[in-house]
Amino acid sequence: MDRFHEMLVFVAVAEEEGFAAAARRLNTSPPSVTRAIAAMEQRIGTQLLARTTRSLHLTEAGQRYLEDCRRILAELDEAEEAAAGSYSIPCGHLTVTAPVLFGELYVAPVLGDYLDRFPLVNINALLVDRVVNMSDEGVDVAVRIGHLQESGQQVHKVGQVRRVVCASPGYLDQHGRPRHPQQLREARIATSSASQLISEWQFVEAGQALTVPIEPRLVVSANNAAINLAKLGWGMTRVLSYQVAAAVAAGELEIVLEDFEPAPLPIQVVFQKTGRVPAKVHTFVDFLSHRLGQDRALNPAMQPLG
């Protein structure tokens, strides 16, 4: 068994934390995985994995060797991709991630146009409301909202969003327009469990942070549901400005308490930069960054054309 294959087996065992799981990942048998690890440890002359009847974990030497194996295998993949021309011609599979609603509204429309221009690329779009670890989940490009960054990332800022409180004009006519965030404690509030701030909302007053406890009467599992409830006049909600830009423009929702909003959050397109960047990655980053950067809902300070 060649050393590169042994490294693949070792990395699989370490990441899956078991021989059987590694065998399933590699589509081979557990005994062959066991033999590969035993042969590797015998050749190197040290124990890489500490085994008990219930668990398996890396030794100190194993942890160092795992990092080296990952680096060597990544360099091998890079060399093969370079030989295949992927650094000069956009081709192969590209994995992209973005928050669900942002991805649906702003990223998905770009994907088809990009694929039309670069027919040798296939895209897997992972739209989820969680921070995806790009290295662990094999993601090439991510759209981040907020100050989120992993090591070794290149960042392109393409816009910004506000955290806005809104309700329908009808609701505000009936119940009054709040003039201070503390008045929200008396309002009917619908919020999404996708938000981490269900029990309190953050504002700024006279340059100082202001935290307002809230008691939402209705918690739903998706931002769209909370937005629709607000549009129907049931109550108030707090979301990111891009999520309600169309409804505000159409007069279905009205933003309140703008003077108390925290600083806007940046919208960033990020990608891993640990060596040469494949053509599929840098062309998609440029394509997406240009399109998002031209969107007035994400860049309200843009000057009118003409």
N, C-alpha and C positions, 0 to 999 in steps of 0.2 A: 504494500500500500504506500503511495507516494506521500510525501510530507504535507503537500497542500491539502490532500484529502483528509489526512489526519487532523490538520488544523480546522477544517470545516466540521469534522465530527466533534472535536473538542469545544469549539464555539457553540455548536448546537446543544451539547450536553450542559455546558455552563449556563446558557440562556434559558434552556427548558427546565433546568434543575432536575434532570433525571435521564436515565438511559433509554427507557421505553418511549418517553416523549420525544427525545432526540431522534430515535429510530423512526418514529412516525413522521417527523419533520423531514427526514432525509430519505424516506421511503425505502428503508432497509430493515434488517432484523436487529433486535436488541443484542444478541450475542456478537454480531459483527461490530457493533458500537463498543461493547465491552472490550473486545480484542484490540480494537484500534487504540483505545485509551491506555490499555495495559502496555501495548507495544510502545506507545509514545513515552509513557513514564519510565519504562525500562531503558529506552534509548537515551533519554535525557538524564536519567539517574536521580530523579526526585519525584516526590508525590505531588500531583497537581490538584487532585480531588480527594477530599476527606469524605469517606462513606460510612454511614451507619445503616441500621436496618430501616430507619424511618426517614433519613434525610441525606442530602448530598450538598456539600458546599466547597468552594474553592479554598485551597491553602494560600498562603501569602505568595509562594512561588507561582501558583496557578493563576492568581489575580494578575500578576505582572505578565505572565505568558499569554493570558487572554487578551490583554491590551496589545501586545506585540502581534498576536495572530490576527486580530481585527485590522490592524494597520497594514500588515503584509497582504492580507486578502483584498483589502480595499485598493491597494496599489496594483495588485494583479488585475482586478476588475477594471481599473482605470487604464492599464496598459492594453487590455483587450479591447476596451471601448475605443481607445485612440486608434488602434489598428483597424478597427471596423469603420472609422470615419465619423463617429458620433460627436467629435469635438469640432468638426467643420460643417456637418450637415445635420439639421434637426431630425432626429429619428428615434424610434423606440417608445417605451412606455414612460409617461410622465404622471406623477401622483401629486395632486394639488389638494390643499385643505383650506377651508374658510368657515366662519360661523354660518349656521343654517340660513337664516333670513338674508344676511348680507350676500351669501353665496348665490341664493336664488335670484335676488334682485340685481346684483352687480357683476358677479363672476360668471355665472352660467351663460349669460348672453355673449360674453367674450370668447367662451370656449369654442363654440361652433365656428366663429370667424377665424380663430387661430388655426383650427384643424383644416379649414378650407385653404388657408395659405400654406400650411405645412402638412401635406398628406401622408408623410411617413411617420407621423407622431400619433400615438393613441393616449388618451387621457383618462385617468381615474380620479374623479372629484369626490373628496371626502368632506361632506358638509355636516359638521357636528358642532354643538355648543359646548365644547371643551377645548382646552389647550392641548393639542396633539404634540407629542414629543417627536420631532422630525426624524431624529436619528433612529429611535427605537421602532418607529412605524414606517420607515422607508419613504418619507414624504420629501419631495423635491422642492416644492414651493408652497409657502403658506401666507395667508392674509391674516394679519394680527390686528386687533383693535385694542389699543392700550399699550402701556409700556412693558411689553413682553418680549424677551429676547433670550435665546440660548447661546451658549458659547460657539464660536466659529461661524456666526451668521452674518450675512451681508444684508443690509436693511435699506429699502427705498420707501421714504414717506410719500404717500400719494394723496393724502387728504386728512380730514379730521371730522369728528362727530361730537355732538353735545349730548349731555344727559338731560332730557327735557321732561317736564311734567305737563300733561295735556288732558283735555276733556273736550266733549262736544260743546259747541256754542249754546245749544239748548240746555245742557246740564248747567253750564255756568250762568246762563240767564236766570235759571230757576234757583240755584243754590248760592250764587255769588262767586265773584272771581277773587281768589285768595291774594292778599297783598303781602303776606309774610308766610314763610314755610311752616311756622307753628300752627297756622290755621288748617293745615292738612290733617291734623289730628282729629278734626271734626268732619272730614270729608269721607264720602264713600270711595273706597279704593279697591281696584282690581290690579293684581300684579301677577307676574309669572314666576314659577319656581325655577325657571332657567336663570333668573337673576339671583345673585348671592345676597342681595340686600332686600330681604323680604320684611324684616322687622324694623329697619331704620333707613332713612335716606340722608345722604350727605349734601350739604349746601355750603355756600360761602357768604358771609355777611361782614362788610367792612374789612375785607381782607383776612378774616378769621374763619376757620372751619366751624360749621354749624351742623350738628347731628340732630335729626328730628325723628323720634320714635313714631312708627306708624302701625296701625292695626288693620291690615287688609281684610275686608269681609269676604273676599273671593280670591283664591289663589288657583291659577290654571297652569298647565304644564308647558304652554308655548306662548311666546310674545304676541303672535298674531291673534290669539284668542283674547288676550287682554286689550289689545288695540281695537278689535272689533267691538268689545263691550263698551269701550270708551266712545267709539263712533256712534253706537246705538243710544248713548246718553245715560248709561247706567251709572257711571262714576268716572273717577280719574285714574290715570295710570302714569307710570314713569318708564320711558324707554330711551333708546338712542335715536338721535334726530333723523338719521337716514331711514329708520323703520317707519316713520310717520310723515316723511317729506311730501309724499303724494297726497295724503289725506289732509295735511295742513294747506297745501296749495289749492286743493279742491274745496276748502272751507268746511270739511267734515270734522276737523279737530282744530283746537286752538291751544297754543302754548302759553303757559302762565309762569310766573315767578322767574322770568328770564334774568332779572338782575341778581338773582341768588345762585345761578348755575355755577358749578365747579368749572375749572379749566377744561377745555375740550380734550378729547382723547385722540391720539394720532392713529391713522390707518396706515399700516405698513405692509409692504410686500417683502417677504424675507426668503432667503435660500441659503443652503449650506455652502460655505466656501472653504473647503479644506485642501484644494488643489486646483487643477484645471476644471473649469465649469463646462459641462456638456452644452452643445449648441441648443438642444431642446430646452434647457433650463434658461440660458441667458436670453434666448429669443422670446420665450414665454414671459419672463419677467419684464422685459422691455415692452412687449405687446400689452400686457395687463396694466403695467404702471402708466403707460401713456393713456389708455382708455379711462382708467379710474381718475387720473390726474386732470382729465378734461371734463369730468362730471361736476356740474355746478352744485348738486346736492351735497357733494363731499368736499367741495372747495368753494364755499360761499363768497370768498373774497375775490374771486376771479372777476376781471374787468369784462364788460360786455364787448362782443366783437363789433368791429366797424366803427 
